[in-house]
């Protein structure tokens, strides 16, 4: 890991985005910090496709690189120290061969390191030819990034041995885990392979039950009313 240079405060102010919101990821049983989730109100698929805004990033690779710069700037400005930072990544970014290079260059313009980010791709992004998917994931891992799968909406990705080696984190919905045996099996397989499984909409009191399914962490878990 390369040493951290002193921050360029003028640059941070220039690219800081007040729209980046951070949520803690914690261990449901021990309460230890497992990182952060960085959310923004607009995703690549929802961006404006006309006018000045459209010119900011015409493809997914550039858009993702810009997002990482915004997240890094906001994390420094808000003094958010837990790592890694889980950052939602569009499906098109995994398909773009320039994403790894663009994101690597973007992070090098900040005071953070590539290992401090986990790019969370939707489950559908990993559909298709297994060899092709593996190559795309490996390209990002070679650049130093952690990679994860967002299974909050679907969980059809086959967790082959090769994919399990490349994946750090899986994000699921706590309610879906309890309702779907298929998702339970996916979570258990991932956990057994050393992949961190974190859940949205989890309650602290459900930590024991979710742990039985292989879910170790939660995004901003809820307390009892």
N, C-alpha and C positions, 0 to 999 in steps of 0.2 A: 504494500500500500504506500503510495507516494506521500511525502510530508505535506501538511496543510500550510499554505502560504497565508500571510496576513490578508484579511479581506479588503477588497477594494470597495470602500463604502459608497463611493460615487456611483460605481457600477451597480451595486446592490439597489440603491435608490432608483436607478434608471429602469431596472427590469422588474422591481418588486411588484407583485400582484396582490392587491388586497382581497381578491376573490378566492385565493387558495385557502381552504379550510382543512385543518388537521384534526384527526381523531386518534385517540390512543388505541393501540393493540396490546392487550394484556393477557397473561396466563390466567385462565378461569379458576384454577385451584390455588396457585401460589400468589397470584396478584403481581408477578414480575412483569416488567415492561418487555414487550416483544417487538416494539417498533411503532410506526405511525401509518395512518392512511391519509393520503393527500387527495382532496376532492376539489373539483372546479365545477361551476354551473353549466359549462358548455363542453360537449364532447366533439370529437372530430366529425362524427356523422351528423351532428346537429348544427355545425357552424354555418354562418351566412355564406352564401355562394355568389354574392353580388356586392358591388361597391368596394369601398376601401378595405373592409375587414377581410374580404376574400383574398386580397393580395398579400396578406400576412403569411400565409402558408398554403401553397397550392397542392401539396401532397402530404401524405401521412408521415413520411420520414421527417420532413422539416417541421411539421406541426408538433410531432412528438418531441423533437429536439427543443423547440420553443417551450413546450410544457415543462420539460425537465429544468430548464433555466429558471422558469417562473417558480417552480416548487423549491429549488435550491435557494433562490433569493428569499422567498417567503420564510423558509425554515430558519435561515440565518437571522432575518429581521425579527422574527417572533421568538427567537432563541429556543427553537424546538430541537432537542438533542437526541431523543430515542431514534434508534436505527434498527433495521432498514426502513426506508420510506416506501410504502406500497403505492404505486402510481398507476392508475388505470390507463391502459394503452389500447388504441383502436385496432380492430381486426386487420385493417389495411396496412398498419405499420409492420406487422409480422410478415406480410407478403412482400413488402417493399425491400429490395436488396440493399438499399442505402440507409436503412434505419440505424443499424449498428454504428456505422461510421458517423452519421449525423448526430446521434445521441452522444457518442463518445466525445466528439468535438465540442458539443454543447456543455457537457459536464466539465470538461477541461477549462472552460471559461469561468467556472465557478470555484468555490473553495471546497466543494465536496468531492467525493470519489465515486467511481462507478459502482463499487460494491455496496454503497449506501442506498442504492435504489433497487427496488424489485418491480419490474415491469409486469403488470397484471393484464394478460390478454384474455378476452372472452373465450369460453369453451369452444365456440364455433370456429375460432381462428386456427385451432389445431386439427380441424377436419381435413380430410384429403389424404394424399399419399404420405405414409409414415416416414419414408426416407426424406421427403421434401421438408416435412415439418421438423424433423430432427436437425436437418441442416440449418434451417432458419433459427431454431432455438440455440444451436451450438454457436452460431455467428454472434449472437448477443452475449452468450456466456464467455466467448473468447475475448470480447471487448471489456469484460469485467462486470457486466450487469447480472444481478439475480433475476430470475424469471419465475412468474407464477401464472396460475390459471384461475380466472374468475368463473366459478360455477354457481353463481347465484340465480341464474336463469335457465341454464341447461347443464347437463353433466354427461355428455356423450363421448368425451375424449377417452379413448382406450389408454389406460395407464400402463403402457408397455414398459419393459425394463429400461429401455433407452430413454423414454420420456421421463421416467421416475428419477433417473440420474440427473437430468437437466433441470428439473423443477424444484424450487425452494419452498413455495407457498401455494396453498389452494384456499380460495375464499368461497364460503358457502353461506346459505341462509339457514339459521338455526331451525326455523319451522319446517323447512323442506327436508332437513336431515331426519327429523323425527317422523316425517310423513312418508318418506321414500326409502324402502329397503335397498334399492339400487344405489342411492346416494350414500347410504350408510356403508355399503360395501366399498364404494369408492374411497370414502373418508378413512375407513379402516385400512385399506390397502396402502393409501398414501402415508398414513401415520406409521405403519409398519416399515415403510421404506425410508423413514426419516424426514418426510415432508411435513412442514408445519401446516396444519389445517386450522383456519380461523373462521369464526361465524359472525355474521351480522344478526342483530335482533336477539341476542342471547341475554339471558338473565344470570346474574351471579349464582343464584340458587340452583341453576341447572348445570353447573359445572361438572358435577359428578356424572350425571346422565350423559352429557355430551362427550365427556372423556371416554365413556364406554364405547362410543361410536368412532373414536379417534380424533375428536375435535379438542384441541388443547387450548386454543386462544379465542379471543372475542374482540370485536371492534366496538369500543365504547359500551361495554355491557351494562345492562339496566339493573337498578336495584329494585327491591320490592317497594310497592307504593305504601 
